[in-house]
Amino acid sequence: MLKRRTFLKVVAAGAAMSGRQVLGAGSGAVRLRVGFLSDTHVTPKPQSASRVVAAMQLFRRLGADVVAHIGDLADWRYPEGWAHYRAAEEAAFPCSGKRPEFLYAFGNHDALNPAAQKNPKIPRMLDPLESFQAMKEALDIAHGYHDFREIGGYPFLIFPQSFEQGYGIEDYEREIARVCAAYPGRPVFVLEHEPSYNTTYNSSFCGVRRRAVLDRYPQVIEISGHKHSSVFNEAAIWQGSFTSVQISCLQSWYGLNVGDVVRGKQSAGVAIMEIYDHEIVFRRFDVETGYESPKPWVLPLPLLQQRPYAREVRVAQERVAGYTDGGAVEVTPDKVPFGAVEVCFPSVPAAEEVMVYRVEVLRQEKGAWAPCARRDVFGEFYLSLNRRTGRLGCSFLSSQFEAGAEYRFRVTPQGFFGKLGKPIETAWTAPAKAPSTVLWQLAEPMTAPKSVARGVFKLPIPLSAAVVAGKEVRVTAEVRTVSTHPDLLTGPAVGIGDKVIWSSGYLAPAGDSGWLTYVFDLKGKKVREFAFGAYQFESYSVQVRALKVEALC
């Protein structure tokens, strides 16, 4: 049973949506209406299913014929989580009334072993097929681990993230080819947890073999989750040789930003797909506040005769609001001597056009102002209008500055496909820094870039430099990276850790990054191997001209 506070919150959200127009952007009758949700990550706590409750109520109000969950239903393989999810379904769609057809794509978290949380010696992953069978019984799922359903004359293929033994990529293609041939001229919906490679947002690290298959079938609309994006992210839909749509999570969404480890942001996004005779419309909702995006995604039929969501089309059409009134960048040291500096800035009026704000620190280099550090900050596009604050910020550690030197802070709005708006900037002179002791530094800077093909580059550091009792250890590196990968956010991730020395959140910009300073604090981590590292799935070049380890006093 849901707590009273959670229940009232869900009811309020439902009241906010009850007056909204339920017809989509399309013309004529809706042939089929499908509610999509993903990555609900329900736990044994009943309140963890509150957004599922709100989503099911939305689907009921809008008359969904199908409700499709795209994977990671429970955070681990929690029977209690399955029970909370089923209770939310049955509350919205009682067994005595008209019920939609329920579909489930199986995700990686659906087979995670809860016992491994307390005992790392226990296998983390349970058998996926056996886990699905248990979930099938708990939720009364009517289809198989991978299966086919025709609903309202439209074909749906359901695939798990991991195929079981005896079913592989050849079987996957065989089934897609069979269904596409059986439904000529019709969209074929492929539901699978993991998106195909380099399609929708943050998909450049997965789905390579599936992408090679789907490239041959223009009828396909792939519906995926897994990446914990926001349904209000314009890069969550893609058209190339087929169409791919990434459904928002109902937990926390993350993302990849240059120079930043992204913190989780709460997400309550779902999508409603409405099929018309001549188009397919994806409407995007926040189930907690009732907010609906004013820009539904509209796919003309037949598919790919027009490609409004092709990447090259979106790049050419993108318009990003800039700062028109000058604005103000506020730069405030945390203390004097300072250990970090806080940067605060306003958002632009058209917040839904801006994916990130590029915050750059510039210094004089060879007579010109050049970026020496950068952190990208997600904009407020993912928030309902009443939750946007209009103020954003980030911080930079003191090791990125020299006391008494002059710097400029520049903030530039950037769209979902790389378009930049008009920036604002301010000048700043660094005050005295908090004292530190240099433990080790690179004697010979790299004079030429080192090429790395899909792997790890590491510069070893003496382990003794990390072992300083009672001290916080900081690593500062000046790095230049070059990558030809087409993603907007690419280049190596860099950082300090335990076995593999990297942090997946610190990304260098695409192309030639220029010289940028990265700073990492160990913060008491046990270090068995100490190195500065760079890691990436694609080929790149890296050059390091300064590397220093210091203990903060």
Protein Blocks (a to p, Z undefined) as FASTA:
>chain_A
ZZfklmmmmmmmmmmmmmpcfbdfbecjdfbdcdddehklpafblklmmmmmmmmmmmmm
nopabdcdeejkbfblcfklmmmmmmmmmmmmcfklccddddddddfklmccfklmmmmk
bcfbdcfklmmmmmmmmnopabdfbdcddeehiacddddfbdcehiafklmmmmmmmmmm
mmghiacddddfbacehiaghilmghklmmmmmmmmmkbccddehjopafklmklpccdf
bccdddddfbbdebddehiacdddddfbdcdddddfkbccdddddfknopacfbdcdddd
dehkacfkbfklmmmmpccdddfklpacddddfbdcdfbdcddddddfklmlpmbdcddd
dddeehiacdfbdcddddfklpcfklpgoiacddddfklpcehiacddddddddfkopac
dddddddddddddddddfbdcfbdcfbdcddehiaddddddfklmmcghiacdddddddd
ddfbfbfbgcjdddddfklgcdfklccdehjebjadddddfklpacfbdcdddddfbdcd
dddfbdcddddZZ
